[in-house]
Amino acid sequence: MGFSTGRWEGDSLILDTSIFNGQNWFDRTGNYHSDRLKLTETLTLQTPSVIHYEVTIDDPEVFTRPWPISMPLYRRMEPTT
């Protein structure tokens, strides 16, 4: 829902996203963003089943400073029904 560009830095994929179309929000409570929102996401494969995900949310109209988040993303291993 924005314009994204990507590049590789070593083993990490870096995604920069801006120019959002206004059709998105942060969460179900309706937290908003301005037209100056920029996301910088980093995805790094740690194991065949784990990606380390980091994102920095930068919106100087809404937040007093950039907001970083980091978490592992795990592949589902159980059978699906």
Phi, psi and omega in degrees: 000022176208184179261119184245142170233149182228155177206157176262135169235099186063236180267008184249138173266124180252127179242126175250125182232133176209190180052057180287151186271003179082002181265010184236166176210169183281323185201179183290344179278355175090018176303136191252176175218166178262182178283002177261008180300136173221133175248137171238113183250142176234126178240123182231123178287120179264318175218172177301344182244002184224128172247131173273124184246130174229143174218140171245122179262119182235115177213092185295347176278339185245320184249150180282342177203164177301147186245105180270145176225144179215137180197155172277146173246123185255140174287137175288130184251343182281154178294146177265156180242000000 
